[in-house]
């Protein structure tokens, strides 16, 4: 992962790349879509349902900047990989809070592996 982002270029030594920033933004947009869906299911309030499509369009715009081709369903695979990475990061944070360090580290390692898979798809389609 580090080698990929070093090739992608940084603004300065301490900065992460634009691609990394965008992938994290996409992860958070996916998470918002999920939260809106759950909020709609719990409340039956249509405003949550309507917002899902708004957020989805924004998420798609930025995922398209990362994955240029939908060849072999790479677009959808990438979306799901980023979603899983985000959930594993959040799970790891919660596990650390409950002093379940080994499980938290396992989540982080799996998140890193899956993020690497996403990067490989991105490089192949960039």
VEXDREN-533519 format. One record per residue (C-alpha): x, z, y negated; residue in three letters. Coordinates in steps of 0.25 Angstrom, whole numbers, plus 5000, padded with zeros to 4 digits. Each point is the difference from the previous one (the first is absolute). Example, Ala and Ser with C-alpha at 12.3 -4.5 7.8 and 13.67 -1.06 7.14 Angstrom:
<u 5049; w 5031; v 5018; res ALA> $
<u 5006; w 4998; v 4986; res SER> $
//
This chain:
<u 5000; w 5000; v 5000; res UNK> $
<u 5011; w 5004; v 4990; res UNK> $
<u 5008; w 4987; v 5003; res UNK> $
<u 4987; w 4992; v 4997; res UNK> $
<u 4997; w 5006; v 4987; res UNK> $
<u 5015; w 4999; v 4996; res UNK> $
<u 4999; w 4985; v 5002; res UNK> $
<u 4987; w 5000; v 4992; res UNK> $
<u 5007; w 5006; v 4988; res UNK> $
<u 4998; w 5012; v 4991; res UNK> $
<u 4998; w 5002; v 4985; res UNK> $
<u 5011; w 5011; v 5001; res UNK> $
<u 5007; w 5008; v 5011; res UNK> $
<u 4989; w 5010; v 5000; res UNK> $
<u 4988; w 4991; v 5000; res UNK> $
<u 4992; w 4995; v 5012; res UNK> $
<u 4997; w 4986; v 5001; res UNK> $
<u 4988; w 4993; v 4994; res UNK> $
<u 4996; w 4996; v 5015; res UNK> $
<u 5001; w 5015; v 5004; res UNK> $
<u 4991; w 5005; v 4988; res UNK> $
<u 4990; w 4989; v 5003; res UNK> $
<u 4999; w 5004; v 5015; res UNK> $
<u 4998; w 5014; v 4996; res UNK> $
<u 4989; w 4996; v 4990; res UNK> $
<u 4994; w 4992; v 5011; res UNK> $
<u 5000; w 5012; v 5010; res UNK> $
<u 4993; w 5009; v 4989; res UNK> $
<u 4990; w 4989; v 4997; res UNK> $
<u 4997; w 4999; v 5015; res UNK> $
<u 4998; w 5015; v 5000; res UNK> $
<u 4991; w 5000; v 4988; res UNK> $
<u 4991; w 4989; v 5008; res UNK> $
<u 4999; w 5010; v 5012; res UNK> $
<u 4997; w 5012; v 4991; res UNK> $
<u 4989; w 4992; v 4993; res UNK> $
<u 4994; w 4996; v 5013; res UNK> $
<u 4999; w 5014; v 5005; res UNK> $
<u 4995; w 5005; v 4987; res UNK> $
<u 4989; w 4989; v 5001; res UNK> $
<u 4997; w 5004; v 5014; res UNK> $
<u 4999; w 5015; v 4996; res UNK> $
<u 4992; w 4998; v 4988; res UNK> $
<u 4993; w 4987; v 5001; res UNK> $
<u 5003; w 4997; v 4986; res UNK> $
<u 5001; w 4985; v 4998; res UNK> $
<u 5010; w 5002; v 4988; res UNK> $
<u 5011; w 5003; v 5011; res UNK> $
<u 4996; w 4988; v 5008; res UNK> $
<u 5001; w 4991; v 4988; res UNK> $
<u 5014; w 5005; v 4996; res UNK> $
<u 5005; w 4997; v 5014; res UNK> $
<u 4999; w 4985; v 4997; res UNK> $
<u 5007; w 5002; v 4986; res UNK> $
<u 5012; w 5008; v 5006; res UNK> $
<u 5000; w 4990; v 5012; res UNK> $
<u 5002; w 4988; v 4990; res UNK> $
<u 5012; w 5007; v 4993; res UNK> $
<u 5006; w 5004; v 5013; res UNK> $
<u 4999; w 4986; v 5005; res UNK> $
<u 5007; w 4995; v 4987; res UNK> $
<u 5012; w 5008; v 5002; res UNK> $
<u 5001; w 4999; v 5015; res UNK> $
<u 5000; w 4985; v 4998; res UNK> $
<u 5013; w 5002; v 4991; res UNK> $
<u 5006; w 5006; v 5012; res UNK> $
<u 4995; w 4991; v 5011; res UNK> $
<u 5000; w 4986; v 4996; res UNK> $
<u 4994; w 4994; v 5013; res UNK> $
<u 4988; w 5004; v 5009; res UNK> $
<u 5007; w 4993; v 5011; res UNK> $
<u 4998; w 5007; v 5014; res UNK> $
<u 4991; w 5010; v 4993; res UNK> $
<u 5012; w 5006; v 4993; res UNK> $
<u 4992; w 5004; v 4988; res UNK> $
<u 4990; w 5008; v 5008; res UNK> $
<u 5012; w 5006; v 5008; res UNK> $
<u 5007; w 5004; v 4988; res UNK> $
<u 4988; w 5007; v 4994; res UNK> $
<u 4998; w 5008; v 5012; res UNK> $
<u 5015; w 5004; v 5001; res UNK> $
<u 5000; w 5005; v 4986; res UNK> $
<u 4987; w 5007; v 5003; res UNK> $
<u 5006; w 5007; v 5012; res UNK> $
<u 5013; w 5003; v 4992; res UNK> $
<u 4992; w 5007; v 4989; res UNK> $
<u 4992; w 5008; v 5010; res UNK> $
<u 5013; w 5005; v 5007; res UNK> $
<u 5006; w 5004; v 4987; res UNK> $
<u 4988; w 5008; v 4997; res UNK> $
<u 4999; w 5006; v 5014; res UNK> $
<u 5015; w 5004; v 4999; res UNK> $
<u 4998; w 5007; v 4986; res UNK> $
<u 4988; w 5008; v 5006; res UNK> $
<u 5008; w 5003; v 5013; res UNK> $
<u 5012; w 5006; v 4991; res UNK> $
<u 4990; w 5009; v 4993; res UNK> $
<u 4996; w 5005; v 5013; res UNK> $
<u 5014; w 5002; v 5005; res UNK> $
<u 5000; w 4990; v 5010; res UNK> $
<u 5013; w 4994; v 4996; res UNK> $
<u 5003; w 4992; v 5013; res UNK> $
<u 4986; w 4993; v 5000; res UNK> $
<u 5002; w 4997; v 4985; res UNK> $
<u 5014; w 4994; v 5003; res UNK> $
<u 4994; w 4992; v 5011; res UNK> $
<u 4989; w 4994; v 4991; res UNK> $
<u 5011; w 4997; v 4989; res UNK> $
<u 5009; w 4992; v 5011; res UNK> $
<u 4988; w 4993; v 5005; res UNK> $
<u 4996; w 4996; v 4985; res UNK> $
<u 5014; w 4995; v 4998; res UNK> $
<u 4999; w 4992; v 5012; res UNK> $
<u 4987; w 4994; v 4997; res UNK> $
<u 5004; w 4997; v 4985; res UNK> $
<u 5012; w 4993; v 5006; res UNK> $
<u 4991; w 4991; v 5008; res UNK> $
<u 4992; w 4997; v 4987; res UNK> $
<u 5013; w 4996; v 4993; res UNK> $
<u 5003; w 4991; v 5011; res UNK> $
<u 4987; w 4993; v 4998; res UNK> $
<u 5002; w 4999; v 4985; res UNK> $
<u 5014; w 4994; v 5002; res UNK> $
<u 4995; w 4990; v 5009; res UNK> $
<u 4989; w 4996; v 4991; res UNK> $
<u 5006; w 5002; v 4986; res UNK> $
//
